[in-house]
Amino acid sequence: MPDQIASALQAAMRGRVLGRDAPDYDAVRALYNGMIDKKPRVIARCVDAADVVAAVNQARDQRLLVAIRGGGHNGPGLGSCDDGLMIDLSLMKGVRVDPQARTVRVDPGCTSGDVDHATHAFGLAVPFGIVSSTGVAGLTLGGGIGYLTRKHGLTIDNLLEVDMVLADGSFVTASEREHPDLFWAVRGGGGNFGVVTSFLFRAHPVRMVYAGPIFWEATHAREVMAAYRDFLPTAPEELGLFVGLKTVPPMDPFPKDYWDRRACALIGSYNGSAAAGEQLMAPLLAKLPPPIFNWMGEMPFPAINSLFDPFFPKGLQWYWKGDFVKNLSGSAIDTHIAQAANAPSALCLMHLYPIDGAARRVPKDATAWSTRDATWSMVIAGIDPDPGKAEALRAWGRAYWKAVHPFNMEGAYVNFMMDDEADTRVQATYGDNYARLAAIKARYDPKNLFRVNQNIKPAT
């Protein structure tokens, strides 16, 4: 009975355990992606590693389906499950910065914004993504791509160790020295191998940056995308710059004359002075028509990482599709522009995030995340607040992806995969690393307790 399971678990935990009759059950179980509605039997709101051990033991012994929620930003809703146990880590939010060693200890419920706030006081930053509400745990375990990737690598390339609770309830630290096989696997292999209760990251000097968006009308999208493609390999690695096909949001501070008009955008962050940033961008901008606006300017690094948060609150409808991209031909650009024009909502977008520089210098077999030879990670995101548009968002995302996929590589960034495609794409994503991942899965989770994820099945 659900109440018996909840009662037994509560006796072993300091944090609260919620059954379906709890007054805040619906509020706690709500997911970032409003398109997905799951109703776990029990929610374990862990406050420390001992709580996680108790919850994992309960899930295993009671043969419950178990899902792990960290910062709660997961697109396909894999932080929850129906009729099982949600291990909710979102209350575990401590951050400890060591400014001398330039390391940061981060709890699994933190968002990248939590970490940015703590590190910025010391003039440091960890390479995370581009939205501050992104959960550190899911982002890291999937790889981690953002503004600092070209200079400092993926998030996993800056991961020094993790503390984990394994399927048998044991607690281990994984690093290059301890359980190196497990440490290899969690760097890109997702939540397949256990529950991470602490991350230790390397941080880098970042304080004020020259950053922001530049928007052009969609009529100039082909010129912008081609110029960006040719410019990026020549740009200093201190510049993290991605290209997107979007709509000008119908709200302030965007120019009212352009509200709801299709656009092409360059959005970036240069870790250097405003004067040097302007000089760096000048040759690119000189080749292009005048933009609708150019809002690149000097700002604290946490500001660019949170710039778009107001547009993407919790509860919107989301449908994501991803690919890795090697080359961006003229035909591929034309296909992107044609498909983006069919977007059913002003929030729909396509972004290409660069994978080069430091990320390329890591060998393909050094971490589970192996697509080091890609040039970009592509995401197509159908987004709208209206649940009535859910099917239109799905249809648009699938049609867009089907049209551009022939130009792309076989795998996709696992953090951009919806649950309806994981079985067909996970193995292609990991390529030659998949067999090694399956063997490590068999060692640490032979019965596949942790399977509510982009699942790697244990080798038999």
VOPAGU-2260 file (C-alpha; in pm, 1 decimal, decimal comma):
REM VOPAGU-2260
SITE   aa  ch    i         X         Y         Z
SITE  MET   A    0       0,0       0,0       0,0
SITE  PRO   A    1     130,1     350,0     -77,8
SITE  ASP   A    2      84,0     468,4     281,4
SITE  GLN   A    3     287,5     173,7     414,2
SITE  ILE   A    4     574,3     245,3     177,0
SITE  ALA   A    5     568,5     615,2     263,5
SITE  SER   A    6     556,8     542,4     636,7
SITE  ALA   A    7     846,5     298,3     623,0
SITE  LEU   A    8    1056,5     539,8     422,4
SITE  GLN   A    9     974,5     835,7     647,2
SITE  ALA   A   10    1101,6     640,5     946,6
SITE  ALA   A   11    1441,6     614,1     774,9
SITE  MET   A   12    1467,6     973,8     646,2
SITE  ARG   A   13    1518,1    1324,1     784,8
SITE  GLY   A   14    1352,1    1482,1     482,2
SITE  ARG   A   15     977,0    1466,7     418,6
SITE  VAL   A   16     813,6    1179,0     238,5
SITE  LEU   A   17     500,3    1270,0      43,7
SITE  GLY   A   18     222,6    1034,6     -51,8
SITE  ARG   A   19     -55,6    1124,9    -292,9
SITE  ASP   A   20    -266,3    1256,8      -6,7
SITE  ALA   A   21     -10,2    1520,2      97,2
SITE  PRO   A   22    -150,3    1874,7      54,9
SITE  ASP   A   23     155,2    1987,3    -146,2
SITE  TYR   A   24     187,8    1666,9    -350,1
SITE  ASP   A   25      72,8    1825,9    -676,0
SITE  ALA   A   26     296,4    2130,4    -634,9
SITE  VAL   A   27     603,9    1919,4    -558,9
SITE  ARG   A   28     550,9    1668,1    -837,5
SITE  ALA   A   29     501,5    1935,8   -1107,3
SITE  LEU   A   30     764,8    1918,0   -1380,5
SITE  TYR   A   31     950,8    2186,1   -1571,0
SITE  ASN   A   32     794,3    2061,0   -1893,7
SITE  GLY   A   33     421,1    2123,4   -1862,4
SITE  MET   A   34     356,1    1882,4   -2149,9
SITE  ILE   A   35     437,5    1592,3   -1916,2
SITE  ASP   A   36     225,5    1495,6   -1614,6
SITE  LYS   A   37     348,0    1209,8   -1395,7
SITE  LYS   A   38     210,2    1089,6   -1063,5
SITE  PRO   A   39     462,6     906,3    -848,7
SITE  ARG   A   40     333,8     688,5    -570,0
SITE  VAL   A   41     580,0     839,0    -321,4
SITE  ILE   A   42     810,7    1143,0    -327,1
SITE  ALA   A   43    1120,9    1130,0    -106,4
SITE  ARG   A   44    1242,1    1487,5     -44,6
SITE  CYS   A   45    1600,6    1407,8      50,7
SITE  VAL   A   46    1809,6    1651,6     253,3
SITE  ASP   A   47    2136,9    1456,4     272,1
SITE  ALA   A   48    2317,5    1149,4     140,6
SITE  ALA   A   49    2176,8     929,1     417,9
SITE  ASP   A   50    1826,1    1008,9     294,6
SITE  VAL   A   51    1929,9     907,6     -56,0
SITE  VAL   A   52    2064,4     575,9      73,2
SITE  ALA   A   53    1734,8     509,1     250,8
SITE  ALA   A   54    1532,4     595,2     -60,3
SITE  VAL   A   55    1743,1     379,6    -291,9
SITE  ASN   A   56    1719,6      86,3     -52,1
SITE  GLN   A   57    1341,5     125,1     -32,2
SITE  ALA   A   58    1306,8     141,9    -410,9
SITE  ARG   A   59    1519,7    -168,1    -459,8
SITE  ASP   A   60    1366,7    -376,3    -179,7
SITE  GLN   A   61    1007,1    -285,8    -272,5
SITE  ARG   A   62    1079,2    -323,5    -646,1
SITE  LEU   A   63     955,5      25,3    -713,6
SITE  LEU   A   64    1017,8     210,8   -1035,0
SITE  VAL   A   65    1251,2     494,6    -932,6
SITE  ALA   A   66    1323,7     834,6   -1086,7
SITE  ILE   A   67    1582,7    1088,7    -974,2
SITE  ARG   A   68    1512,4    1463,5    -978,8
SITE  GLY   A   69    1794,6    1710,4    -931,0
SITE  GLY   A   70    1740,2    2072,1   -1032,0
SITE  GLY   A   71    1419,9    1968,7   -1209,1
SITE  HIS   A   72    1492,3    2106,1   -1559,7
SITE  ASN   A   73    1476,3    1777,0   -1752,8
SITE  GLY   A   74    1299,1    1817,3   -2088,3
SITE  PRO   A   75    1145,9    1470,3   -2122,9
SITE  GLY   A   76    1036,2    1464,1   -1758,5
SITE  LEU   A   77    1273,2    1185,6   -1655,6
SITE  GLY   A   78    1296,7    1328,6   -1305,8
SITE  SER   A   79     965,9    1161,9   -1225,2
SITE  CYS   A   80     767,5     844,8   -1295,0
SITE  ASP   A   81     414,9     710,7   -1265,6
SITE  ASP   A   82     333,3     487,1    -967,9
SITE  GLY   A   83     692,6     468,4    -846,0
SITE  LEU   A   84     931,2     654,6    -616,6
SITE  MET   A   85    1061,7     999,1    -702,7
SITE  ILE   A   86    1390,9    1063,0    -524,2
SITE  ASP   A   87    1377,7    1441,6    -509,3
SITE  LEU   A   88    1717,1    1606,6    -453,9
SITE  SER   A   89    1598,3    1962,4    -517,6
SITE  LEU   A   90    1635,3    2061,6    -150,4
SITE  MET   A   91    2005,3    1968,0    -149,1
SITE  LYS   A   92    2142,3    2304,7    -264,8
SITE  GLY   A   93    2473,6    2371,3     -91,1
SITE  VAL   A   94    2765,3    2529,1    -280,8
SITE  ARG   A   95    3117,2    2564,1    -136,5
SITE  VAL   A   96    3384,1    2754,0    -328,9
SITE  ASP   A   97    3755,8    2709,4    -260,7
SITE  PRO   A   98    3903,5    3022,1    -424,7
SITE  GLN   A   99    4265,0    2913,1    -368,3
SITE  ALA   A  100    4224,6    2570,1    -526,9
SITE  ARG   A  101    3967,2    2707,0    -775,0
SITE  THR   A  102    3728,7    2422,5    -702,8
SITE  VAL   A  103    3357,5    2419,0    -625,3
SITE  ARG   A  104    3165,7    2154,1    -430,4
SITE  VAL   A  105    2803,4    2145,2    -549,6
SITE  ASP   A  106    2499,5    1959,3    -415,5
SITE  PRO   A  107    2272,1    1783,2    -667,8
SITE  GLY   A  108    1967,4    2008,5    -626,1
SITE  CYS   A  109    2154,2    2319,6    -741,5
SITE  THR   A  110    2086,1    2506,5   -1061,2
SITE  SER   A  111    2365,8    2665,6   -1259,7
SITE  GLY   A  112    2239,0    3001,0   -1131,5
SITE  ASP   A  113    2299,9    2887,7    -772,5
SITE  VAL   A  114    2658,9    2806,3    -860,4
SITE  ASP   A  115    2711,6    3124,0   -1066,9
SITE  HIS   A  116    2602,0    3332,2    -767,7
SITE  ALA   A  117    2848,4    3158,5    -535,0
SITE  THR   A  118    3147,6    3155,6    -770,5
SITE  HIS   A  119    3107,9    3508,0    -908,7
SITE  ALA   A  120    3199,2    3658,1    -571,5
SITE  PHE   A  121    3545,8    3507,6    -623,4
SITE  GLY   A  122    3579,0    3595,4    -992,0
SITE  LEU   A  123    3528,6    3233,7   -1095,9
SITE  ALA   A  124    3284,7    3028,1   -1302,8
SITE  VAL   A  125    3221,0    2665,0   -1391,4
SITE  PRO   A  126    3137,3    2586,5   -1757,2
SITE  PHE   A  127    2764,0    2517,2   -1753,4
SITE  GLY   A  128    2487,8    2600,8   -2004,7
SITE  ILE   A  129    2303,3    2914,4   -2117,9
SITE  VAL   A  130    2000,4    2925,1   -1884,9
SITE  SER   A  131    2050,0    2966,0   -1511,1
SITE  SER   A  132    1749,3    2752,5   -1416,0
SITE  THR   A  133    1919,4    2444,5   -1562,8
SITE  GLY   A  134    1991,3    2178,6   -1300,8
SITE  VAL   A  135    2360,9    2111,9   -1246,7
SITE  ALA   A  136    2317,3    1735,8   -1202,1
SITE  GLY   A  137    2132,8    1656,6   -1522,9
SITE  LEU   A  138    2338,6    1900,9   -1728,0
SITE  THR   A  139    2665,0    1753,3   -1600,8
SITE  LEU   A  140    2575,7    1387,1   -1629,6
SITE  GLY   A  141    2465,3    1444,3   -1989,2
SITE  GLY   A  142    2781,2    1637,0   -2087,0
SITE  GLY   A  143    2723,9    2011,9   -2050,1
SITE  ILE   A  144    2760,9    2267,0   -2332,7
SITE  GLY   A  145    2759,6    2644,9   -2288,1
SITE  TYR   A  146    2932,9    2978,9   -2326,1
SITE  LEU   A  147    3264,6    2860,4   -2176,9
SITE  THR   A  148    3290,3    2531,8   -2368,7
SITE  ARG   A  149    3521,9    2654,3   -2644,9
SITE  LYS   A  150    3782,2    2773,6   -2392,4
SITE  HIS   A  151    3737,1    2533,6   -2102,0
SITE  GLY   A  152    3559,9    2227,3   -2241,3
SITE  LEU   A  153    3234,5    2056,5   -2155,5
SITE  THR   A  154    3102,7    2058,1   -1800,0
SITE  ILE   A  155    3225,7    1699,2   -1760,4
SITE  ASP   A  156    3575,0    1804,8   -1866,5
SITE  ASN   A  157    3580,1    2017,2   -1550,7
SITE  LEU   A  158    3442,5    1749,9   -1319,6
SITE  LEU   A  159    3696,2    1625,5   -1063,9
SITE  GLU   A  160    3492,6    1378,0    -860,4
SITE  VAL   A  161    3143,2    1274,5    -756,7
SITE  ASP   A  162    2995,1    1114,4    -447,0
SITE  MET   A  163    2735,1     853,3    -539,2
SITE  VAL   A  164    2482,0     615,8    -391,6
SITE  LEU   A  165    2478,3     292,6    -592,3
SITE  ALA   A  166    2193,1      51,7    -658,6
SITE  ASP   A  167    2297,3    -172,8    -367,0
SITE  GLY   A  168    2277,6     125,5    -128,9
SITE  SER   A  169    2652,8     163,7     -92,3
SITE  PHE   A  170    2819,5     506,2     -99,1
SITE  VAL   A  171    3130,3     567,9    -308,6
SITE  THR   A  172    3346,5     850,0    -438,7
SITE  ALA   A  173    3435,5     824,2    -807,2
SITE  SER   A  174    3731,8    1009,3    -955,3
SITE  GLU   A  175    4038,9     939,9   -1167,4
SITE  ARG   A  176    4186,1     763,6    -858,4
SITE  GLU   A  177    3881,6     589,1    -707,9
SITE  HIS   A  178    3640,2     384,6    -916,1
SITE  PRO   A  179    3783,8     531,1   -1237,7
SITE  ASP   A  180    3553,7     317,5   -1452,4
SITE  LEU   A  181    3247,8     466,6   -1280,9
SITE  PHE   A  182    3393,8     815,8   -1308,9
SITE  TRP   A  183    3446,8     760,3   -1681,3
SITE  ALA   A  184    3084,8     648,2   -1720,3
SITE  VAL   A  185    2914,6     933,5   -1534,1
SITE  ARG   A  186    3090,8    1187,9   -1755,0
SITE  GLY   A  187    2823,4    1180,7   -2021,3
SITE  GLY   A  188    2647,6     854,1   -1940,5
SITE  GLY   A  189    2357,6    1022,3   -1762,1
SITE  GLY   A  190    2188,8     894,1   -1447,0
SITE  ASN   A  191    2235,2     528,8   -1535,4
SITE  PHE   A  192    2488,3     435,8   -1270,3
SITE  GLY   A  193    2364,1     573,1    -939,5
SITE  VAL   A  194    2250,9     885,2    -756,9
SITE  VAL   A  195    2512,1    1161,5    -738,1
SITE  THR   A  196    2495,7    1341,1    -403,8
SITE  SER   A  197    2789,4    1578,8    -458,3
SITE  PHE   A  198    2994,1    1714,1    -750,1
SITE  LEU   A  199    3342,1    1865,3    -733,7
SITE  PHE   A  200    3423,5    2097,8   -1024,1
SITE  ARG   A  201    3724,3    2290,4   -1145,2
SITE  ALA   A  202    3646,4    2663,1   -1182,0
SITE  HIS   A  203    3805,0    2926,6   -1406,7
SITE  PRO   A  204    3865,6    3301,8   -1386,9
SITE  VAL   A  205    3555,2    3473,1   -1527,7
SITE  ARG   A  206    3410,3    3797,0   -1398,7
SITE  MET   A  207    3288,3    4064,0   -1641,7
SITE  VAL   A  208    3215,2    3955,1   -1998,7
SITE  TYR   A  209    3118,2    4119,3   -2326,2
SITE  ALA   A  210    2795,5    3939,8   -2398,6
SITE  GLY   A  211    2437,8    3949,6   -2523,4
SITE  PRO   A  212    2216,5    3889,4   -2828,8
SITE  ILE   A  213    2220,0    4036,3   -3179,5
SITE  PHE   A  214    1901,3    3992,1   -3387,0
SITE  TRP   A  215    1852,3    4021,8   -3763,6
SITE  GLU   A  216    1532,4    3991,3   -3961,9
SITE  ALA   A  217    1473,1    3641,9   -4098,7
SITE  THR   A  218    1527,7    3772,0   -4453,0
SITE  HIS   A  219    1898,2    3789,3   -4362,7
SITE  ALA   A  220    1914,0    3447,5   -4195,0
SITE  ARG   A  221    2107,6    3278,8   -4473,0
SITE  GLU   A  222    2377,2    3546,7   -4470,1
SITE  VAL   A  223    2401,7    3542,4   -4090,9
SITE  MET   A  224    2423,9    3163,8   -4060,5
SITE  ALA   A  225    2684,2    3134,3   -4337,4
SITE  ALA   A  226    2894,0    3418,5   -4196,0
SITE  TYR   A  227    2876,2    3266,1   -3847,5
SITE  ARG   A  228    2977,9    2923,2   -3983,5
SITE  ASP   A  229    3286,0    3070,5   -4150,3
SITE  PHE   A  230    3376,3    3305,0   -3863,3
SITE  LEU   A  231    3358,7    3063,2   -3570,9
SITE  PRO   A  232    3674,3    2856,7   -3644,3
SITE  THR   A  233    3880,7    3177,6   -3660,8
SITE  ALA   A  234    3745,9    3328,9   -3338,8
SITE  PRO   A  235    3940,3    3317,0   -3010,5
SITE  GLU   A  236    3821,5    3044,2   -2778,1
SITE  GLU   A  237    3728,3    3305,2   -2519,1
SITE  LEU   A  238    3423,8    3374,7   -2738,4
SITE  GLY   A  239    3132,0    3136,4   -2691,2
SITE  LEU   A  240    2885,5    3218,0   -2970,4
SITE  PHE   A  241    2580,9    3029,4   -3093,5
SITE  VAL   A  242    2336,5    3093,9   -3375,7
SITE  GLY   A  243    1959,4    3059,4   -3355,9
SITE  LEU   A  244    1642,8    3087,8   -3561,4
SITE  LYS   A  245    1379,6    3251,7   -3345,0
SITE  THR   A  246    1092,0    3497,9   -3322,9
SITE  VAL   A  247    1127,4    3845,1   -3172,9
SITE  PRO   A  248     937,7    3810,5   -2843,2
SITE  PRO   A  249     621,6    4026,2   -2828,7
SITE  MET   A  250     722,0    4206,3   -2511,5
SITE  ASP   A  251     948,4    4477,7   -2376,9
SITE  PRO   A  252    1233,8    4555,3   -2414,9
SITE  PHE   A  253    1221,7    4424,4   -2771,7
SITE  PRO   A  254    1142,6    4682,9   -3043,7
SITE  LYS   A  255     764,0    4690,1   -3080,7
SITE  ASP   A  256     779,6    4724,9   -3459,1
SITE  TYR   A  257     942,0    4378,2   -3474,0
SITE  TRP   A  258     727,9    4185,9   -3224,7
SITE  ASP   A  259     632,6    3837,5   -3349,2
SITE  ARG   A  260     855,2    3866,3   -3657,0
SITE  ARG   A  261    1087,0    3582,8   -3751,5
SITE  ALA   A  262    1453,1    3647,7   -3679,5
SITE  CYS   A  263    1803,9    3504,2   -3685,0
SITE  ALA   A  264    2018,1    3565,9   -3378,5
SITE  LEU   A  265    2376,8    3541,6   -3265,9
SITE  ILE   A  266    2407,0    3512,4   -2888,8
SITE  GLY   A  267    2742,0    3497,7   -2719,7
SITE  SER   A  268    2977,4    3576,8   -2436,6
SITE  TYR   A  269    3338,6    3688,6   -2467,7
SITE  ASN   A  270    3551,0    3647,8   -2155,9
SITE  GLY   A  271    3742,3    3972,8   -2190,7
SITE  SER   A  272    3703,9    4347,9   -2202,3
SITE  ALA   A  273    3425,1    4524,4   -2389,7
SITE  ALA   A  274    3681,2    4697,9   -2611,2
SITE  ALA   A  275    3840,8    4367,4   -2710,3
SITE  GLY   A  276    3498,0    4210,6   -2762,7
SITE  GLU   A  277    3384,1    4489,0   -2992,3
SITE  GLN   A  278    3704,8    4461,0   -3191,5
SITE  LEU   A  279    3660,8    4084,3   -3219,2
SITE  MET   A  280    3302,2    4105,1   -3344,6
SITE  ALA   A  281    3361,1    4397,6   -3582,4
SITE  PRO   A  282    3482,5    4196,5   -3887,2
SITE  LEU   A  283    3183,3    3962,3   -3863,2
SITE  LEU   A  284    2931,6    4243,8   -3829,4
SITE  ALA   A  285    3091,5    4435,5   -4116,8
SITE  LYS   A  286    3000,8    4149,7   -4352,3
SITE  LEU   A  287    2634,2    4154,3   -4254,1
SITE  PRO   A  288    2337,6    4390,3   -4296,7
SITE  PRO   A  289    2247,9    4614,7   -4001,7
SITE  PRO   A  290    2075,5    4413,1   -3728,5
SITE  ILE   A  291    1739,7    4486,8   -3569,6
SITE  PHE   A  292    1938,6    4540,6   -3250,0
SITE  ASN   A  293    2281,5    4463,9   -3108,6
SITE  TRP   A  294    2265,9    4429,5   -2730,9
SITE  MET   A  295    2613,8    4291,9   -2673,8
SITE  GLY   A  296    2774,7    4482,6   -2390,7
SITE  GLU   A  297    2969,8    4448,0   -2069,5
SITE  MET   A  298    2793,7    4256,4   -1791,2
SITE  PRO   A  299    2870,8    4016,1   -1505,2
SITE  PHE   A  300    2891,3    3656,2   -1625,2
SITE  PRO   A  301    2585,4    3547,6   -1420,7
SITE  ALA   A  302    2381,5    3808,3   -1610,7
SITE  ILE   A  303    2428,5    3648,0   -1953,4
SITE  ASN   A  304    2358,7    3305,3   -1803,6
SITE  SER   A  305    2024,6    3428,2   -1669,5
SITE  LEU   A  306    1931,3    3667,9   -1950,2
SITE  PHE   A  307    1666,6    3439,3   -2099,4
SITE  ASP   A  308    1520,8    3297,0   -1778,1
SITE  PRO   A  309    1210,9    3521,7   -1785,1
SITE  PHE   A  310    1103,0    3374,7   -2119,3
SITE  PHE   A  311    1115,5    3013,4   -1998,9
SITE  PRO   A  312     940,7    2976,5   -1662,3
SITE  LYS   A  313     851,5    2636,8   -1525,3
SITE  GLY   A  314     537,0    2482,8   -1671,6
SITE  LEU   A  315     559,2    2571,2   -2041,5
SITE  GLN   A  316     487,6    2309,6   -2305,9
SITE  TRP   A  317     817,2    2175,7   -2449,2
SITE  TYR   A  318     906,5    1936,5   -2727,7
SITE  TRP   A  319    1277,5    1893,5   -2801,9
SITE  LYS   A  320    1467,4    1724,1   -3083,5
SITE  GLY   A  321    1844,9    1717,4   -3116,1
SITE  ASP   A  322    2129,5    1619,1   -3344,3
SITE  PHE   A  323    2503,2    1651,9   -3362,4
SITE  VAL   A  324    2611,9    1856,0   -3664,0
SITE  LYS   A  325    2945,0    1827,5   -3845,5
SITE  ASN   A  326    2898,1    2064,5   -4139,8
SITE  LEU   A  327    2651,4    2342,2   -4218,3
SITE  SER   A  328    2611,6    2351,2   -4595,6
SITE  GLY   A  329    2411,6    2605,5   -4790,2
SITE  SER   A  330    2142,9    2341,9   -4848,9
SITE  ALA   A  331    2126,4    2266,0   -4477,5
SITE  ILE   A  332    2090,9    2636,5   -4398,7
SITE  ASP   A  333    1807,8    2671,0   -4651,2
SITE  THR   A  334    1630,2    2371,4   -4497,7
SITE  HIS   A  335    1663,6    2516,9   -4148,6
SITE  ILE   A  336    1517,5    2849,3   -4258,9
SITE  ALA   A  337    1225,3    2685,8   -4438,3
SITE  GLN   A  338    1136,2    2466,7   -4141,1
SITE  ALA   A  339    1179,2    2742,4   -3880,8
SITE  ALA   A  340     932,5    2957,3   -4074,2
SITE  ASN   A  341     658,5    2704,1   -3989,9
SITE  ALA   A  342     695,7    2746,9   -3613,8
SITE  PRO   A  343     354,0    2734,7   -3443,0
SITE  SER   A  344     456,4    2960,3   -3152,9
SITE  ALA   A  345     665,9    3271,9   -3091,3
SITE  LEU   A  346     881,4    3083,7   -2839,5
SITE  CYS   A  347     984,7    2804,5   -3079,2
SITE  LEU   A  348    1353,7    2802,3   -3165,0
SITE  MET   A  349    1650,6    2627,2   -3320,0
SITE  HIS   A  350    1998,7    2674,1   -3173,8
SITE  LEU   A  351    2343,1    2548,2   -3281,8
SITE  TYR   A  352    2586,8    2531,9   -2987,6
SITE  PRO   A  353    2956,0    2505,1   -3080,1
SITE  ILE   A  354    3162,9    2198,2   -2995,1
SITE  ASP   A  355    3521,3    2291,1   -3073,6
SITE  GLY   A  356    3832,5    2428,0   -2905,8
SITE  ALA   A  357    3892,9    2265,5   -2567,3
SITE  ALA   A  358    3609,8    2015,4   -2612,5
SITE  ARG   A  359    3778,6    1883,8   -2927,3
SITE  ARG   A  360    4113,6    1834,7   -2755,6
SITE  VAL   A  361    3976,5    1565,1   -2525,7
SITE  PRO   A  362    4007,4    1215,5   -2680,0
SITE  LYS   A  363    3680,6    1048,8   -2782,6
SITE  ASP   A  364    3737,2     759,2   -2542,6
SITE  ALA   A  365    3841,6     974,2   -2244,6
SITE  THR   A  366    3480,9    1013,5   -2126,2
SITE  ALA   A  367    3151,0     844,6   -2201,8
SITE  TRP   A  368    3052,0    1156,3   -2403,6
SITE  SER   A  369    3224,5    1068,0   -2728,1
SITE  THR   A  370    3105,5    1301,3   -3005,6
SITE  ARG   A  371    3413,8    1519,9   -2987,7
SITE  ASP   A  372    3435,1    1544,0   -3367,4
SITE  ALA   A  373    3103,0    1729,8   -3401,8
SITE  THR   A  374    3105,5    2103,0   -3475,6
SITE  TRP   A  375    2770,8    2186,9   -3314,1
SITE  SER   A  376    2500,1    2038,0   -3098,5
SITE  MET   A  377    2163,5    2127,5   -3249,3
SITE  VAL   A  378    1840,9    2165,7   -3057,2
SITE  ILE   A  379    1495,4    2220,2   -3204,8
SITE  ALA   A  380    1253,6    2327,3   -2931,8
SITE  GLY   A  381     879,6    2366,3   -2973,4
SITE  ILE   A  382     766,5    2585,6   -2683,2
SITE  ASP   A  383     439,1    2752,0   -2582,4
SITE  PRO   A  384     241,1    2816,6   -2262,5
SITE  ASP   A  385     -83,3    2679,6   -2411,8
SITE  PRO   A  386    -144,1    2304,7   -2356,3
SITE  GLY   A  387    -375,1    2319,3   -2656,9
SITE  LYS   A  388     -70,2    2365,2   -2877,8
SITE  ALA   A  389     110,4    2054,1   -2754,5
SITE  GLU   A  390      39,3    1843,8   -3061,5
SITE  ALA   A  391     133,6    2128,9   -3297,0
SITE  LEU   A  392     466,0    2166,4   -3114,8
SITE  ARG   A  393     536,9    1794,6   -3147,1
SITE  ALA   A  394     442,8    1788,7   -3514,0
SITE  TRP   A  395     658,7    2090,8   -3593,5
SITE  GLY   A  396     960,6    1956,7   -3402,7
SITE  ARG   A  397     940,9    1615,3   -3567,4
SITE  ALA   A  398     893,8    1756,8   -3917,6
SITE  TYR   A  399    1180,2    2002,6   -3871,8
SITE  TRP   A  400    1411,2    1729,5   -3744,3
SITE  LYS   A  401    1315,4    1489,5   -4023,7
SITE  ALA   A  402    1398,5    1756,0   -4282,3
SITE  VAL   A  403    1741,9    1850,9   -4144,3
SITE  HIS   A  404    1859,5    1515,9   -4007,5
SITE  PRO   A  405    1999,5    1395,1   -4344,6
SITE  PHE   A  406    2258,0    1675,1   -4317,0
SITE  ASN   A  407    2361,3    1572,2   -3964,2
SITE  MET   A  408    2540,1    1300,3   -3768,8
SITE  GLU   A  409    2366,2     994,4   -3624,4
SITE  GLY   A  410    2379,9    1067,4   -3253,8
SITE  ALA   A  411    2232,4    1345,8   -3040,6
SITE  TYR   A  412    2310,2    1514,4   -2711,2
SITE  VAL   A  413    2119,2    1308,7   -2453,9
SITE  ASN   A  414    1997,6    1622,8   -2276,2
SITE  PHE   A  415    1807,1    1713,0   -2594,5
SITE  MET   A  416    1635,6    1374,3   -2638,3
SITE  MET   A  417    1270,5    1326,4   -2559,6
SITE  ASP   A  418    1151,1     998,7   -2410,1
SITE  ASP   A  419     981,3     893,1   -2733,7
SITE  GLU   A  420    1311,1     838,6   -2917,1
SITE  ALA   A  421    1558,9     713,0   -2658,8
SITE  ASP   A  422    1540,1     344,2   -2749,7
SITE  THR   A  423    1638,5     412,6   -3109,2
SITE  ARG   A  424    1909,2     675,9   -3057,1
SITE  VAL   A  425    2100,3     609,1   -2735,5
SITE  GLN   A  426    2335,0     348,7   -2880,7
SITE  ALA   A  427    2408,5     566,6   -3184,8
SITE  THR   A  428    2482,6     859,3   -2954,5
SITE  TYR   A  429    2752,6     675,8   -2758,9
SITE  GLY   A  430    2897,3     494,2   -3061,8
SITE  ASP   A  431    3212,3     297,8   -2981,3
SITE  ASN   A  432    3176,5     381,7   -2611,9
SITE  TYR   A  433    2839,6     206,8   -2576,0
SITE  ALA   A  434    2972,6    -144,8   -2512,5
SITE  ARG   A  435    3200,3     -16,4   -2235,7
SITE  LEU   A  436    2910,3     174,4   -2080,6
SITE  ALA   A  437    2690,3    -136,7   -2086,9
SITE  ALA   A  438    2963,0    -336,6   -1912,2
SITE  ILE   A  439    3000,9     -71,8   -1640,4
SITE  LYS   A  440    2622,4     -60,5   -1602,3
SITE  ALA   A  441    2624,3    -438,0   -1548,1
SITE  ARG   A  442    2886,0    -399,1   -1274,1
SITE  TYR   A  443    2718,6    -116,4   -1080,2
SITE  ASP   A  444    2346,6    -160,2   -1162,2
SITE  PRO   A  445    2301,7    -513,2   -1299,1
SITE  LYS   A  446    1923,1    -515,7   -1250,1
SITE  ASN   A  447    1878,7    -172,6   -1411,4
SITE  LEU   A  448    1721,8      -9,2   -1105,7
SITE  PHE   A  449    1813,5     329,9   -1253,9
SITE  ARG   A  450    1630,3     308,8   -1583,5
SITE  VAL   A  451    1411,6     620,9   -1590,7
SITE  ASN   A  452    1668,4     801,2   -1805,4
SITE  GLN   A  453    1819,5     776,0   -2152,4
SITE  ASN   A  454    1879,6     415,1   -2061,9
SITE  ILE   A  455    2192,3     211,6   -2115,3
SITE  LYS   A  456    2096,1    -150,1   -2060,5
SITE  PRO   A  457    2334,4    -370,6   -1860,0
SITE  ALA   A  458    2550,9    -600,3   -2070,0
SITE  THR   A  459    2448,6    -963,5   -2036,1
